[in-house]
């Protein structure tokens, strides 16, 4: 889903998804020179506060957050991973979907590629299933 300038995916608790979907998240400044610093000093503390305010157990959810041509996985244990690829995935089947896409060896992936990756994940991981909703992040 979209929230402001973010495209967000959540794996874990449904309450975390519901809380972050409508939260007022800190907007990254245009032309930011250090996205990692913004994520570690501004975005992660905002997510932690959001979890505390909504009585969401910390560490039970992962947030995939895309903004300003950046893709981060923000985990409940106060860490983040910045993707060096044009995509990333969260959830129990996320690594299967990600591996499928990496195996294609493309620079750009179509919506059909992404859908096929999700179907592969669903075929391997019993917790991954449709319906799938693909959200395109564009400038």
Buried (B, 14 or more C-beta within 10 A) or exposed (E): EEBEEBBBBBBBBEBBBEBBEEBEBBEBEEEEEEBEEBBBEBBBEBBBEBBEEBEBEEEEBBBBBBBBEBBBBBBBEEEBBEBEEBBBBBBBBBBBBBBBBEEEEEEEBEEEBBBBBBBBBBEBBEEBEEEBEEEEBEE
